């Protein structure tokens, strides 16, 4: 993959991660400020099982998951959580309204297209992670190269040992 395409992919993952993290955090804080009783009442009208627990769980996940996405921490796990949350949102609250979020006159209809878009972003992060500008990358384990896996003799001079090959996955790696 060319360096420019890799750079664009990492920038796109960063922008998408910050955007989704901000959306989750904003929605979670708004739900928290509105109160869990009102959220549980809203979910109960759709016969959502354990509406109060669902309200607390969704709100907590949106706040914590939003912060984690903004930092790029546990990104694939948060992506899975977003995907599951959006599937449950569609199944319990908006499937019967169809895909259209708005009516033809621009008024709110409440369809599930927004939830599908957020779920697909969650799938993106589940598959690709948070990119190179993330805490996930800082704490990721390096995979040993073939040179590192070969045992070196005890009396071998480290100055003459072959240098490990640069990883193709690093964003800022120098290439000859």
KAGITA-V586210 format. One record per pair of residues at least 4 apart in sequence whose C-alpha atoms are under 6 Angstrom apart, sorted by sequence separation. I is the first residue (numbers start at 1). J is the second residue. D is the distance in whole Angstrom. If there is no record, write none. Layout:
I/J/D ; I/J/D
This chain:
3/7/6 ; 13/17/6 ; 17/21/6 ; 18/22/6 ; 22/26/6 ; 24/28/6 ; 36/40/6 ; 40/44/6 ; 44/48/5 ; 53/57/6 ; 54/58/6 ; 56/60/6 ; 57/61/6 ; 61/65/5 ; 62/66/6 ; 68/72/6 ; 75/79/6 ; 81/85/6 ; 88/92/6 ; 89/93/6 ; 90/94/5 ; 91/95/6 ; 102/106/6 ; 103/107/5 ; 124/128/6 ; 125/129/5 ; 130/134/6 ; 136/140/6 ; 144/148/6 ; 43/48/6 ; 68/73/5 ; 90/95/5 ; 102/107/6 ; 132/137/6 ; 102/108/5 ; 103/109/6 ; 44/51/6 ; 102/109/5 ; 43/51/6 ; 101/109/5 ; 101/110/5 ; 101/111/4 ; 40/51/5 ; 100/111/5 ; 40/52/5 ; 99/111/5 ; 65/78/6 ; 98/111/5 ; 99/112/5 ; 97/111/5 ; 99/113/5 ; 40/55/5 ; 39/55/6 ; 94/111/6 ; 147/164/6 ; 94/112/6 ; 90/112/6 ; 86/115/5 ; 28/59/5 ; 86/119/5 ; 28/62/5 ; 28/63/5 ; 83/119/4 ; 25/62/6 ; 82/119/6 ; 24/62/5 ; 25/63/5 ; 83/122/5 ; 82/122/5 ; 25/66/5 ; 24/66/5 ; 79/122/4 ; 79/123/6 ; 21/66/4 ; 79/125/5 ; 80/126/6 ; 46/93/6 ; 79/126/5 ; 21/69/5 ; 21/70/5 ; 76/125/5 ; 76/126/4 ; 17/69/6 ; 18/70/5 ; 76/129/5 ; 75/129/5 ; 75/130/5 ; 72/130/6 ; 72/134/4 ; 73/135/5 ; 72/135/5 ; 73/136/5 ; 72/136/6 ; 13/131/6 ; 10/131/5
